[in-house]
Amino acid sequence: MNKSDAQNKADDSPEVRQAMSLRSAMNTSGISWMMSMDTTDTSTVLNTAKTITNLDSVQKAYKNLYQNNLLDNSEAQKNQK
């Protein structure tokens, strides 16, 4: 699945929606190069995490959408605090 396919699956795939929600919560400005400076919307991260039933699929969708590793990005955001 490539980025375009992943975006098109957002309506049908909870994992794609979850990946998009997590990215949005970690990159609140929406500008990818500012991600390291953005604050994290912790409540959105926690609420989204509660709904994840297949972390591997969410990680794969995140990688396809953003060409980044979800766990690496979340760790970087956590360490930024």
Secondary structure, DSSP 8 states (H G I E B T S, - for coil): --HHHHHHGGGT-HHHHHHHHHHHHH-TTS-GGGTTTS---HHHHHHHHHH-S-HHHHHHHHHHHHSS-HHHHHHHHHHH-
